[in-house]
Amino acid sequence: MSDSRNNRGEQPVSPKEAPVRRTRFSLILLIPVVAILIAGWLAWEHFATRGPEITITFETADGLTPGQTQVKNKAVTLGTVQDITLSDDMKHVDVTVQMNANSAHILTDHTRFWVVRPRINGASITGLDTLFSGAYIALDPGTDDGHYQKFFKGLESPPGVRSDQPGETFWLVSPSLGSLGPGSPVFFRDLQVGEVLGYTMPPGGKGPIVIQAFVKAPYDHYLRTDSRFWNVSGVQVGLGAGGLKVQLKSLQALFSGGIAFGLPEQRLAIDVPNAPANSVFKLYASEADADNARYHKHLRVVTYINSSVKGLTNGSQVTMFGLQIGTVTDVRLLLQGPTKLPRVRVDMELEPERMLSNWDERVENSKDAPVEKYLQSFVAEGMRASVQSASFLTGESMIALQFVKSAPVTTLTYEGDVAVLPSQAGGMDGIMESVSTITDKIAAMPLTEIGGHVNDLLAHADGRLNSPEVTQSLAALRDSLQNLNRLTKTANQNLPELMKSLQSTMNSAQSVLGSYGGDTDFHRSLQGMIVQLTQMSRSLRFLTDYLDHHPSALITGRRN
């Protein structure tokens, strides 16, 4: 066709260019890009914050849930439980925990794990917050010098002391545990300053029990090498001369037991160093036993009793004037043979530091100790050992060293190095012995002859009272009393007239004295007579008043 157009001489027409349509940018295309970026960032964050995977062994998985139970320290989440499996021997469970990346440095052989659940330990209740939030695994990192590891054995109960808690650990030795256990409080001056961590039984069950206790700072600085620990478990009831005493340290000590310690006396605490960590102390049964332990010097003595020693046991007090000076260490019956009467041997330990405040160890170690000299002198002065009742309600007895008046003269004897104190029956036995002596003396009196003499005296007395002489004497006495009564009445009637006569005489004498005048002998004599008459008048007036109030004075005399 184009060729035909060219043959006719027409101009060829050029083709038009097609319009180009531009493509617009859509925001929808950014969505997959952003999703890819977010996914990458999440993946990077997951792997960047992902810590090591550890395994913790527990006896039971009670309260633990995979994907929910967390590992915490001071309320900060450090990991999450991923899986819980039963061990091949079916004796424990293996808990797989995914830890955070920033917790890798605390996973050492010193790290401890335990499950926090609601627990009741004595009077204390812990873990109540887990009733709503569920159980979780607590972590204690321990010290920084441990070695990294990924397998751990969890604790079945919370540890008593955290690694970041300041304080010191001490050891106590006791023959019995009583009600003490992990978590039992430790007191200082009624303040709870620590707790019992645990205890160790001796091999084979023989020997003392070792108790581990923790004392928080700064109270651990109050512990010295001569400090004393004693048991304050339960309620302590004492009945003595001061009455009934009931002592309760706290409700927690009542249910879970408790231990207390105190500072020694000021005079005993001079230049005494503080107790270092892991020091060993003896645990005493009571505060009284702990107080008695501060006396280190002991003097062994013995006495023999021939009367009842009921209520006297090991640990009973030895007193002088009511003050304790020692302790009974042994009471046993001695059979000396069929020809001798049995008696009781009482061994005692006297504590010289209770008696001598200025005790000097150098003097005590000398050949003649001062206490032994005192004992020799006291025995010569009549000191005797006797069994006395310490409490009539409890039946407890004690040994009392008392001075007996008119005691037989004796001396202090020895059995080897042990002094032997003479004894005398005391308490009810002493009273019964005195009563028996009195009854023996009464029985020795001739009561029959005395009764016969009394009967004869009464018979003769009846005869004498009925005799004419006694009758006449009584009649004469009655007449005398009647005459005395009349005399009294006459004196009462005549005394006023006599007083008037004396008054008129005195007035006349004064008028004569005034008319005579002058400083002559007659004037002075007359003046002295007037003074005497005045005194006599005053005495008669007093006599009259007294007889008016006490008419019986004429018979019985004046009473002071």
C-alpha positions in Angstrom: 0.0 0.0 0.0 2.9 2.3 0.8 4.3 1.4 -2.5 1.1 2.5 -4.3 1.3 5.8 -2.4 4.8 6.3 -3.5 3.9 5.6 -7.1 1.3 8.3 -7.0 3.9 10.7 -5.7 2.4 11.1 -2.2 4.6 12.0 0.9 5.0 9.0 3.4 3.5 9.6 6.9 5.7 8.8 10.0 4.2 6.6 12.8 3.2 8.3 16.1 5.0 7.4 19.4 2.9 5.4 22.0 2.4 7.3 25.3 4.4 5.8 28.3 2.4 5.3 31.5 4.4 5.8 34.8 3.9 3.2 37.7 2.9 4.7 41.1 4.8 3.5 44.5 2.3 1.7 46.9 2.7 1.7 50.7 1.4 -1.9 50.8 4.8 -3.0 49.6 6.3 -1.7 52.9 4.3 -4.1 55.1 6.3 -7.2 54.3 9.5 -5.3 54.6 8.6 -4.0 58.0 7.4 -7.4 59.1 10.7 -8.9 58.0 12.6 -6.2 59.9 10.6 -6.7 63.1 11.0 -10.5 62.9 14.7 -10.1 62.4 14.9 -7.7 65.3 12.9 -10.1 67.5 15.0 -13.0 66.5 18.1 -11.0 67.2 16.8 -9.9 70.6 15.8 -13.4 71.5 19.1 -14.8 70.7 21.0 -11.8 72.2 19.1 -12.0 75.5 19.0 -15.8 75.6 21.1 -17.1 78.4 22.4 -20.6 79.2 20.0 -23.5 79.7 20.5 -25.1 83.1 19.1 -28.2 84.9 18.0 -28.1 88.6 17.1 -31.3 90.4 14.3 -31.4 93.0 12.6 -34.2 94.9 9.2 -33.1 93.7 7.8 -30.7 91.1 4.9 -29.6 93.3 3.8 -26.0 92.2 6.1 -25.9 89.1 4.6 -25.3 85.7 6.6 -25.3 82.4 6.4 -21.9 80.6 5.0 -20.1 83.7 7.2 -20.7 86.8 10.0 -18.2 87.0 13.4 -18.0 88.6 13.7 -14.9 90.7 16.2 -13.1 93.0 14.9 -10.2 95.0 11.7 -10.1 92.9 13.7 -9.8 89.6 13.0 -12.5 87.0 16.2 -14.3 85.9 14.8 -17.2 84.0 11.7 -19.4 83.1 11.1 -23.1 83.5 10.9 -24.7 80.1 10.5 -28.4 80.8 10.0 -30.8 83.7 11.0 -34.4 83.4 11.1 -37.4 85.8 14.5 -38.9 86.3 15.3 -42.4 85.1 15.4 -43.8 88.6 12.1 -42.0 89.4 13.5 -40.6 92.6 13.6 -36.9 91.6 12.6 -34.5 88.9 14.8 -32.6 86.5 13.7 -29.0 85.8 15.1 -27.3 82.7 15.3 -23.6 83.1 16.1 -21.1 80.4 18.1 -18.3 82.0 18.6 -14.7 80.9 21.8 -13.6 79.3 22.7 -11.3 82.2 22.5 -14.2 84.7 25.3 -16.3 83.3 28.0 -15.0 85.6 26.1 -16.0 88.8 25.7 -19.7 87.8 28.5 -21.2 89.9 29.0 -24.1 92.3 28.0 -21.7 95.1 24.6 -20.9 93.6 21.6 -22.3 95.5 18.1 -22.8 94.2 14.9 -23.7 96.2 11.2 -23.5 95.5 9.2 -20.8 97.4 5.9 -22.2 98.7 3.7 -21.4 101.7 5.5 -22.8 104.7 4.7 -22.9 108.4 7.8 -23.2 110.7 6.9 -22.9 114.3 5.2 -19.6 114.8 6.5 -18.1 111.5 4.6 -18.4 108.2 6.5 -17.6 104.9 5.6 -17.6 101.2 2.0 -16.4 101.6 2.4 -14.3 98.4 2.6 -17.5 96.4 -1.0 -18.3 97.2 -2.0 -15.8 94.5 1.1 -15.6 92.2 2.0 -19.3 92.3 5.3 -20.9 93.4 8.6 -19.7 92.0 12.2 -20.8 92.2 14.4 -18.5 94.3 18.1 -18.1 93.6 21.0 -17.2 95.9 24.2 -16.4 93.9 26.6 -17.1 96.8 30.1 -15.8 96.8 32.0 -14.7 93.6 34.8 -17.2 93.8 32.8 -20.2 92.4 33.2 -22.1 89.2 30.7 -22.0 86.4 28.3 -24.9 86.0 24.9 -25.8 84.5 23.7 -28.6 86.7 22.4 -27.9 90.2 20.8 -29.8 93.1 18.0 -27.7 94.6 17.3 -27.2 98.3 14.1 -28.6 99.7 13.8 -25.8 102.3 14.9 -22.2 102.2 18.5 -21.6 103.5 18.7 -19.8 106.9 21.2 -17.2 105.7 21.5 -15.5 102.3 25.0 -14.8 100.9 24.4 -11.1 101.0 23.3 -11.0 104.7 26.0 -9.7 107.0 26.8 -11.7 110.1 28.7 -14.6 111.5 28.0 -18.3 111.9 28.7 -20.0 115.3 28.5 -23.6 116.6 26.8 -24.8 119.7 27.3 -28.1 121.5 24.4 -29.6 123.5 23.7 -33.1 124.9 20.1 -32.9 123.6 18.2 -30.9 120.9 14.9 -30.4 122.6 12.5 -28.4 120.5 15.2 -26.6 118.5 15.3 -26.8 114.7 16.1 -24.9 111.6 14.5 -21.4 111.9 14.5 -21.3 115.7 15.3 -17.7 116.8 18.4 -16.5 118.6 17.8 -13.7 121.2 20.0 -11.1 122.7 18.4 -9.0 125.5 15.0 -10.1 124.2 15.8 -9.0 120.6 15.8 -11.6 117.8 19.3 -11.3 116.3 19.7 -14.5 114.4 18.3 -18.0 113.9 19.3 -21.7 114.0 20.5 -22.9 110.6 20.6 -26.6 111.3 22.1 -29.4 113.4 24.4 -32.4 113.0 23.9 -35.7 114.9 27.0 -37.4 116.2 28.3 -40.5 114.5 26.5 -43.5 115.9 24.1 -41.4 117.9 26.6 -41.0 120.8 28.0 -37.7 121.9 26.8 -34.2 121.9 24.7 -32.6 119.1 26.3 -29.8 117.1 24.0 -26.9 116.3 24.8 -24.3 113.7 23.5 -20.8 114.5 23.7 -17.5 112.6 23.9 -14.0 114.4 23.2 -11.0 112.2 25.5 -7.9 112.2 26.0 -5.8 114.3 24.9 -8.1 117.1 27.7 -10.6 116.2 30.2 -8.1 117.7 28.5 -8.6 121.1 29.7 -12.2 121.2 32.8 -12.7 123.2 34.9 -15.8 123.9 33.4 -16.0 127.4 29.8 -15.5 126.3 27.2 -18.0 127.4 24.3 -19.5 125.4 21.2 -21.1 127.0 18.0 -22.7 125.8 14.8 -20.6 126.1 12.4 -23.0 124.4 8.8 -23.3 125.6 7.5 -21.9 128.9 9.9 -21.9 131.9 8.0 -22.3 135.2 9.9 -21.9 138.5 8.6 -22.2 142.1 10.8 -20.9 144.8 11.1 -18.6 147.8 10.0 -15.7 145.6 6.8 -17.4 144.5 5.6 -18.8 141.2 7.6 -17.5 138.2 6.5 -18.0 134.6 8.9 -16.9 131.8 8.0 -16.9 128.1 10.5 -15.5 125.6 8.2 -15.2 122.6 5.4 -17.1 120.8 7.9 -18.2 118.2 10.2 -19.7 120.9 7.1 -21.4 122.4 6.4 -23.3 119.3 9.8 -23.6 117.5 12.2 -23.3 120.4 14.9 -20.6 120.9 18.4 -19.8 122.1 19.6 -16.7 124.0 23.0 -15.4 124.8 24.2 -12.5 127.0 27.2 -10.5 128.0 29.2 -11.5 131.0 29.6 -9.3 134.1 31.6 -6.2 133.7 34.3 -7.3 136.1 34.6 -10.6 134.2 34.6 -9.0 130.7 37.9 -7.0 131.0 40.2 -7.5 128.0 38.1 -10.3 126.6 38.3 -10.5 122.8 35.3 -10.9 120.5 34.5 -14.4 119.3 35.7 -15.1 115.8 33.4 -16.8 113.2 32.8 -20.5 113.6 33.6 -20.4 117.3 32.2 -23.3 119.4 30.1 -22.6 122.6 28.3 -24.9 125.0 24.5 -24.6 125.1 23.2 -24.7 128.7 19.8 -25.9 129.7 18.8 -22.6 131.4 20.0 -19.2 132.2 20.8 -20.2 135.8 23.1 -23.0 134.5 24.8 -20.5 132.2 25.3 -18.1 135.0 26.8 -20.8 137.2 29.3 -21.8 134.5 31.1 -18.5 134.9 32.6 -19.8 138.2 35.7 -21.7 137.2 37.2 -22.6 140.6 35.7 -25.6 142.4 36.5 -27.2 145.8 35.3 -30.8 146.3 33.8 -31.6 149.7 31.7 -34.5 151.0 29.3 -35.1 153.9 27.5 -38.2 155.2 23.8 -38.1 156.1 22.1 -40.5 158.5 18.6 -39.2 157.8 16.3 -38.9 154.8 17.6 -37.1 151.7 14.3 -37.1 149.8 14.3 -34.4 147.1 18.1 -34.1 147.0 19.5 -34.8 143.5 22.4 -33.9 141.3 22.3 -30.2 140.7 20.7 -29.3 144.0 22.0 -26.1 145.7 24.5 -25.9 148.5 23.7 -22.7 150.5 25.0 -20.7 153.5 22.7 -18.2 155.1 20.3 -18.8 152.1 22.9 -17.9 149.5 24.2 -20.5 147.0 27.9 -21.3 147.3 28.0 -24.6 145.5 26.2 -27.5 143.9 25.5 -31.1 144.7 27.3 -33.4 142.3 26.4 -36.9 143.5 24.0 -38.6 146.0 24.3 -42.3 146.7 23.6 -44.9 149.4 26.5 -46.6 151.1 26.2 -50.1 152.6 29.2 -50.5 154.9 28.4 -54.1 156.0 25.9 -56.0 158.1 27.3 -54.7 161.4 27.1 -51.0 160.4 24.1 -48.8 159.7 23.8 -47.6 156.1 24.2 -43.9 155.3 24.1 -41.5 152.4 27.2 -40.0 150.8 26.6 -36.5 149.3 29.4 -35.1 147.1 29.5 -31.3 146.6 31.5 -28.7 144.7 31.9 -25.4 146.5 32.6 -22.4 144.3 35.1 -20.1 146.1 34.4 -17.2 143.7 30.9 -17.0 145.2 32.3 -16.5 148.7 35.5 -14.6 148.0 35.1 -11.5 145.8 38.9 -10.9 145.9 39.8 -14.4 144.8 43.4 -14.7 143.6 44.4 -17.6 141.5 47.9 -17.5 142.8 46.6 -17.9 146.4 44.3 -20.7 145.3 47.1 -22.7 143.8 49.2 -22.4 147.0 49.4 -25.2 149.4 46.9 -23.8 151.9 43.9 -22.4 150.0 42.0 -19.7 152.0 38.7 -21.5 151.6 40.0 -24.6 153.3 41.2 -22.4 156.2 37.8 -20.9 156.5 36.2 -24.4 156.5 38.5 -25.6 159.3 37.6 -22.5 161.4 33.9 -22.8 160.6 33.7 -26.5 161.5 35.4 -25.7 164.8 32.8 -23.0 165.5 29.9 -25.4 164.9 29.2 -25.4 161.2 27.3 -28.5 160.1 25.8 -29.7 156.8 22.1 -30.6 156.9 19.4 -31.4 154.4 16.8 -28.6 154.2 13.6 -28.3 152.2 13.9 -25.8 149.4 10.2 -25.9 148.5 7.4 -27.6 150.3 5.2 -27.6 147.2 7.7 -29.2 144.9 9.5 -31.3 147.5 12.9 -30.1 146.4 15.7 -30.2 148.9 19.2 -28.7 149.3 22.3 -28.8 151.5 22.5 -26.0 154.0 25.7 -25.2 155.9 24.6 -23.6 159.2 26.1 -23.0 162.5 24.7 -25.0 165.4 24.7 -23.7 168.9 26.4 -25.9 171.6 27.5 -28.3 168.9 30.1 -30.9 169.9 33.7 -29.9 169.2 35.1 -31.5 166.1 37.6 -30.8 163.4 37.6 -30.9 159.6 38.8 -34.3 158.2 39.9 -35.4 154.8 39.5 -38.4 152.5 42.5 -37.9 150.3 42.1 -34.4 148.8 38.4 -34.2 149.6 37.3 -32.4 152.8 34.6 -34.2 154.9 32.1 -31.8 156.6 30.3 -33.1 159.7 26.5 -33.3 159.3 23.4 -32.9 161.5 19.8 -33.8 160.8 17.9 -30.9 159.4 14.4 -30.1 158.2 11.6 -32.2 159.4 14.1 -34.9 160.5 15.8 -32.4 162.7 12.5 -31.3 164.2 11.4 -34.9 164.8 14.8 -35.6 166.4 14.3 -32.6 168.8 10.8 -33.7 169.5 12.0 -37.2 170.2 14.6 -35.8 172.6 12.0 -33.8 174.5 9.7 -36.8 174.7 12.5 -38.9 176.1 13.2 -36.4 178.8 9.4 -36.2 179.6 9.3 -40.0 179.7 12.2 -40.0 182.1 10.3 -37.7 184.6 8.5 -39.4 187.6 5.1 -38.3 186.5 3.4 -40.8 188.7 5.0 -39.5 191.9 4.4 -35.9 190.8 0.7 -36.7 190.3 0.5 -38.3 193.8 2.1 -35.2 195.3 -0.3 -32.9 193.5 -3.2 -35.0 194.7 -1.9 -34.8 198.3 -1.4 -31.0 198.0 -5.0 -30.5 196.7 -6.4 -32.6 199.5 -4.5 -30.7 202.2 -5.4 -27.4 200.4 -9.2 -28.2 200.8 -8.7 -29.0 204.5 -6.8 -25.7 205.1 -9.3 -23.6 203.3 -12.1 -25.1 205.4 -10.2 -24.6 208.7 -11.4 -22.0 211.3 -8.1 -20.0 211.0 -8.8 -19.3 207.3 -12.4 -18.3 208.1 -11.3 -15.9 210.8 -8.7 -14.4 208.6 -11.2 -13.7 205.8 -13.6 -12.1 208.3 -10.8 -9.9 209.7 -9.9 -8.9 206.1 -13.5 -8.0 205.4 -13.7 -5.8 208.6 -10.4 -4.1 207.6 -11.8 -3.2 204.2 -15.0 -1.8 205.7 -12.9 0.4 208.1 -10.7 1.6 205.2 -13.8 2.5 203.2 -15.2 4.6 206.1 -11.8 6.3 206.5 -11.8 7.2 202.9 -15.3 8.7 203.1 -14.3 10.7 206.2 -11.1 11.9 204.5 -13.1 13.0 201.5 -15.5 15.0 203.8 -12.9 16.6 206.0 -10.4 17.5 203.4 -12.3 20.6 202.1 -12.6 22.0 205.6 -8.9 21.3 206.2 -8.1 23.2 203.0 -10.2 26.2 204.1 -8.4 26.2 207.6 -5.0 26.1 205.9 -6.0 29.0 203.6 -7.2 31.2 206.5 -4.0 30.4 208.4 -1.9 31.4 205.4 -3.8 34.7 205.0 -3.4 35.5 208.7 0.3 34.7 208.5 0.7 37.0 205.5 -1.1 39.9 207.3 1.2 39.5 210.3 4.2 39.3 208.1 3.1 42.5 206.3 2.5 44.4 209.6 5.7 43.2 211.2 8.0 44.2 208.3 11.8 44.4 208.4 14.5 41.9 207.5 14.6 40.0 210.8 15.0 36.3 211.6 11.3 36.2 212.7 10.3 37.7 209.3 12.4 35.1 207.4 11.1 32.1 209.5 7.5 33.2 209.1 8.0 33.6 205.3 9.4 30.1 205.1 6.5 28.7 207.0 4.1 30.3 204.6 5.9 28.7 201.7 5.7 25.3 203.3 2.0 25.8 204.0 1.4 26.7 200.4 3.2 23.6 199.2 1.2 21.4 201.7 -2.0 23.0 200.5 -1.1 22.2 196.9 -0.2 18.6 197.8 -3.5 18.1 199.6 -5.4 19.5 196.6 -3.6 17.0 194.3 -4.3 14.2 196.7 -8.0 15.1 196.9 -8.3 15.1 193.1 -6.5 11.9 192.7 -8.6 10.1 195.4 -11.8 11.4 193.7 -10.8 9.7 190.5 -9.0 6.7 192.0 -10.5 5.8 195.4 -9.0 2.3 195.2 -5.5 3.9 195.5 -5.9 3.7 199.3 -5.7 -0.1 199.0 -3.7 -0.8 195.9 -1.5 2.3 195.9 -0.8 4.7 193.2 -0.3 3.4 189.7 2.3 4.8 187.4 
